[in-house]
Amino acid sequence: MHTTLSIKAFPHDFLPLSHEFRQILQQRRITSLYQPIMNIEACTILGWEALSRGPSGSHLQSPAVLFETAEQVGKLFALEKICREKAIRGAGSMRQGQKLFLNIHPRTMADPEFTPGKTMGLLESAGLSAANIVFEVTERHSIHDFDLFCRTLSHYRNQGFQVALDDAGTGYSNLSALAALQPEYIKLDKSLIADIHQDRIKRALVETLVTFANKIGSVIICEGLETREQLVCVKSLGAHYGQGYHLARPANPRPNLSRACVEMLHVKSA
């Protein structure tokens, strides 16, 4: 869902980009957008993923550039803290059982500033609880100390938070790693969903992952659903949840599902 633009595209401009980033951080000029995650069978909203953006019109509007710059200047924890606070404060009230998905870098969870107590206080002020929060950890970032990461996840789960593994199928993990983590949610990367209705290999893989998720107590979220055909296909494969432009584009305030999506699923279920 995120643009692939990178600071590598303009390395000679990194110094001014770094200066611009520090100003954005100091002024907290981060915007949160929200994209719904849909229960495919019931055609209801499970929750929303919070997506952070830099100032409109700047090079750092792109989340890929924003977070890569943060890593380059050693301010990843500081940026994620602001993104987390903005996302929670801007989310609004939620019904019981609804979730707010927050993107977290694996290393952030080991940051001394990232504590359940501080997050709980922020949630309470926003009228939310740990039961509303899913920490979404991307598979694209390698986890150097897997045992420590598992213990850290366990610590936050004991506080009532849930975990989603993002971009499944693109990075470090294999089925044994997924089984060890046992995330509540497994988000399949959009590369697995693109043209799935025309690719029997992708359909077989997604069907296998759905079966595997059922066996380990996880559920599948298919990302990158951009067409009616993709949605119909993943529903036929038993996918539990979906997310993508066909369902709704990221927005603020939180958007509802597109009418076309809801009407199509009701017709198919009839």
Solvent accessible surface area in square Angstrom, and as a share of the most:
residue,aa,sasa,rsa
1,M,51,0.23
2,H,77,0.34
3,T,63,0.37
4,T,131,0.76
5,L,74,0.37
6,S,25,0.16
7,I,13,0.07
8,K,154,0.65
9,A,68,0.53
10,F,31,0.13
11,P,83,0.52
12,H,179,0.80
13,D,65,0.34
14,F,51,0.21
15,L,143,0.71
16,P,81,0.51
17,L,5,0.03
18,S,12,0.08
19,H,113,0.50
20,E,49,0.22
21,F,0,0.00
22,R,110,0.40
23,Q,78,0.35
24,I,1,0.01
25,L,24,0.12
26,Q,153,0.68
27,Q,104,0.46
28,R,88,0.32
29,R,116,0.42
30,I,6,0.03
31,T,66,0.38
32,S,6,0.04
33,L,42,0.21
34,Y,0,0.00
35,Q,0,0.00
36,P,0,0.00
37,I,0,0.00
38,M,0,0.00
39,N,39,0.20
40,I,2,0.01
41,E,126,0.56
42,A,56,0.43
43,C,16,0.10
44,T,71,0.41
45,I,26,0.13
46,L,22,0.11
47,G,0,0.00
48,W,11,0.04
49,E,5,0.02
50,A,8,0.07
51,L,2,0.01
52,S,15,0.10
53,R,40,0.15
54,G,3,0.03
55,P,17,0.10
56,S,103,0.67
57,G,76,0.73
58,S,30,0.19
59,H,101,0.45
60,L,0,0.00
61,Q,71,0.32
62,S,13,0.08
63,P,8,0.05
64,A,32,0.25
65,V,0,0.00
66,L,0,0.00
67,F,52,0.22
68,E,37,0.17
69,T,0,0.00
70,A,0,0.00
71,E,69,0.31
72,Q,109,0.49
73,V,26,0.15
74,G,63,0.61
75,K,75,0.32
76,L,11,0.05
77,F,77,0.32
78,A,39,0.30
79,L,0,0.00
80,E,10,0.05
81,K,74,0.32
82,I,12,0.06
83,C,11,0.06
84,R,23,0.08
85,E,25,0.11
86,K,66,0.28
87,A,2,0.02
88,I,1,0.00
89,R,147,0.54
90,G,40,0.38
91,A,4,0.03
92,G,39,0.38
93,S,92,0.60
94,M,30,0.13
95,R,170,0.62
96,Q,185,0.82
97,G,48,0.47
98,Q,11,0.05
99,K,24,0.10
100,L,0,0.00
101,F,0,0.00
102,L,5,0.03
103,N,57,0.29
104,I,6,0.03
105,H,8,0.03
106,P,10,0.06
107,R,116,0.42
108,T,1,0.01
109,M,5,0.02
110,A,66,0.51
111,D,17,0.09
112,P,116,0.73
113,E,91,0.41
114,F,4,0.02
115,T,46,0.27
116,P,19,0.12
117,G,55,0.53
118,K,113,0.48
119,T,9,0.05
120,M,53,0.24
121,G,38,0.36
122,L,21,0.10
123,L,1,0.00
124,E,131,0.59
125,S,89,0.57
126,A,30,0.24
127,G,65,0.62
128,L,10,0.05
129,S,54,0.35
130,A,8,0.06
131,A,62,0.48
132,N,17,0.09
133,I,0,0.00
134,V,0,0.00
135,F,1,0.00
136,E,1,0.01
137,V,1,0.00
138,T,22,0.13
139,E,2,0.01
140,R,142,0.52
141,H,63,0.28
142,S,62,0.40
143,I,26,0.13
144,H,164,0.73
145,D,74,0.39
146,F,57,0.24
147,D,97,0.50
148,L,75,0.37
149,F,10,0.04
150,C,37,0.22
151,R,149,0.54
152,T,21,0.12
153,L,3,0.02
154,S,52,0.34
155,H,87,0.39
156,Y,8,0.03
157,R,61,0.22
158,N,121,0.62
159,Q,67,0.30
160,G,38,0.36
161,F,4,0.02
162,Q,48,0.21
163,V,4,0.02
164,A,0,0.00
165,L,3,0.01
166,D,13,0.07
167,D,13,0.07
168,A,4,0.03
169,G,60,0.58
170,T,57,0.33
171,G,41,0.39
172,Y,71,0.27
173,S,23,0.15
174,N,92,0.47
175,L,85,0.42
176,S,79,0.51
177,A,15,0.12
178,L,7,0.04
179,A,40,0.31
180,A,64,0.49
181,L,6,0.03
182,Q,98,0.43
183,P,0,0.00
184,E,47,0.21
185,Y,15,0.06
186,I,0,0.00
187,K,0,0.00
188,L,0,0.00
189,D,4,0.02
190,K,81,0.34
191,S,60,0.39
192,L,22,0.11
193,I,0,0.00
194,A,44,0.34
195,D,78,0.41
196,I,0,0.00
197,H,63,0.28
198,Q,137,0.61
199,D,45,0.23
200,R,177,0.64
201,I,110,0.56
202,K,46,0.20
203,R,71,0.26
204,A,56,0.43
205,L,77,0.38
206,V,0,0.00
207,E,89,0.40
208,T,75,0.44
209,L,18,0.09
210,V,9,0.05
211,T,67,0.39
212,F,38,0.16
213,A,0,0.00
214,N,89,0.46
215,K,159,0.67
216,I,31,0.16
217,G,67,0.64
218,S,3,0.02
219,V,39,0.23
220,I,0,0.00
221,I,0,0.00
222,C,0,0.00
223,E,9,0.04
224,G,6,0.06
225,L,0,0.00
226,E,94,0.42
227,T,51,0.30
228,R,109,0.40
229,E,86,0.38
230,Q,13,0.06
231,L,0,0.00
232,V,45,0.26
233,C,13,0.08
234,V,0,0.00
235,K,41,0.18
236,S,88,0.57
237,L,25,0.13
238,G,38,0.37
239,A,8,0.06
240,H,43,0.19
241,Y,33,0.13
242,G,0,0.00
243,Q,0,0.00
244,G,1,0.01
245,Y,81,0.31
246,H,39,0.17
247,L,0,0.00
248,A,8,0.06
249,R,151,0.55
250,P,28,0.18
251,A,36,0.28
252,N,77,0.40
253,P,111,0.70
254,R,62,0.22
255,P,24,0.15
256,N,119,0.61
257,L,25,0.13
258,S,38,0.25
259,R,191,0.70
260,A,64,0.50
261,C,0,0.00
262,V,40,0.23
263,E,95,0.43
264,M,16,0.07
265,L,2,0.01
266,H,107,0.48
267,V,106,0.61
268,K,100,0.42
269,S,67,0.43
270,A,121,0.94
